[in-house]
Amino acid sequence: MADMRPLRDELQATLDARRDLGPEYEQALVESFVERLDATIAARVRAELDIHGPRPGKNHKSSTSALIPIALGSLGLSIPLTAIAASAAGPAGLVMAWLAIITVNIVASVAIMRGR
């Protein structure tokens, strides 16, 4: 693992500055440290990608096969949700339940397809 000393020194400097400046500067100090931490992580990721190369992309078949459990789970949950919504809130509840089911499926599908 890479030398963690510079990051430890950064954190110690941030903690020392917080002690010297007081709590009113805490938010700015935390944000500054997080930016430096983010830059360090990004540099390490770039270095690893330079060494090993990017991961191979997922194929289309594995992406679409991830939709099957979501669709089946949706159908399985839709039966009791339909019954509960219709009995508790009537037609309005039924429409809202099905809109929620449809929305979840669309969002999941888009997320899976973008990830492929």
C-alpha positions in Angstrom: 0.0 0.0 0.0 1.2 3.5 -0.8 2.8 5.6 1.9 0.1 7.1 4.1 2.4 9.5 5.8 1.4 12.6 3.7 -2.2 12.0 4.3 -1.7 11.6 8.0 0.3 14.8 8.0 -2.5 16.6 6.2 -5.0 15.4 8.8 -2.8 16.4 11.6 -2.3 19.9 10.1 -6.1 20.2 9.7 -6.7 19.2 13.4 -4.0 21.6 14.5 -5.5 24.4 12.5 -8.9 23.7 13.9 -7.5 23.9 17.4 -5.8 27.2 16.7 -8.6 28.8 14.7 -11.6 27.6 16.7 -14.8 25.9 15.8 -16.1 28.7 13.6 -13.5 27.6 10.9 -14.3 23.9 11.3 -16.5 23.6 8.2 -13.9 25.3 5.9 -11.1 23.1 7.3 -13.1 19.9 6.9 -14.0 20.9 3.3 -10.4 21.7 2.5 -9.2 18.3 3.9 -11.9 16.5 2.0 -10.8 18.1 -1.2 -7.2 17.1 -0.6 -8.3 13.6 0.3 -10.4 13.4 -2.9 -7.4 14.5 -4.9 -5.3 11.9 -3.3 -7.8 9.2 -4.0 -8.2 10.3 -7.6 -4.4 10.3 -8.1 -4.2 6.7 -6.7 -7.0 5.5 -8.9 -5.4 7.1 -12.0 -2.1 5.4 -11.0 -3.8 2.0 -10.6 -5.5 2.4 -14.0 -2.2 3.3 -15.6 -0.7 0.1 -14.2 -3.6 -2.3 -14.6 -5.8 -0.6 -17.2 -9.6 -0.1 -16.9 -11.9 -3.0 -16.0 -13.5 -4.7 -19.0 -17.1 -3.5 -19.5 -20.1 -5.7 -18.7 -21.7 -7.4 -21.6 -25.3 -6.7 -22.6 -26.5 -10.2 -21.6 -25.5 -9.8 -17.9 -27.1 -6.3 -17.8 -30.4 -7.5 -19.1 -30.4 -10.6 -16.9 -30.2 -8.3 -13.9 -33.7 -7.0 -14.9 -35.3 -10.4 -14.4 -35.2 -10.4 -10.6 -36.5 -6.9 -10.5 -39.4 -7.6 -12.8 -40.3 -10.8 -10.9 -40.0 -9.1 -7.5 -42.1 -6.3 -8.8 -44.8 -8.6 -9.9 -44.7 -10.6 -6.7 -45.0 -7.4 -4.6 -47.6 -5.8 -6.9 -50.3 -8.4 -5.9 -50.4 -7.5 -2.2 -49.7 -3.8 -2.8 -52.7 -3.7 -5.2 -55.0 -5.3 -2.7 -53.9 -3.1 0.2 -54.0 0.1 -1.8 -57.4 -0.7 -3.3 -59.0 -1.6 0.0 -57.4 1.3 2.0 -57.6 4.1 -0.5 -59.8 3.0 -3.3 -59.0 3.7 -6.9 -56.7 6.6 -6.1 -54.6 4.3 -3.9 -54.6 1.7 -6.6 -53.3 4.2 -9.2 -50.7 5.6 -6.8 -49.4 2.0 -6.0 -49.1 1.1 -9.6 -47.4 4.4 -10.5 -44.8 3.7 -7.7 -44.3 0.2 -9.1 -43.8 1.4 -12.6 -41.5 4.2 -11.4 -39.3 1.8 -9.5 -39.0 -0.5 -12.5 -38.1 2.3 -14.9 -35.5 3.8 -12.6 -34.0 0.3 -12.0 -33.9 -0.4 -15.7 -32.3 2.9 -16.6 -29.7 2.5 -13.8 -28.8 -1.1 -15.0 -28.6 -0.1 -18.6 -26.4 2.9 -17.9 -24.1 0.7 -15.9 -23.4 -1.7 -18.8 
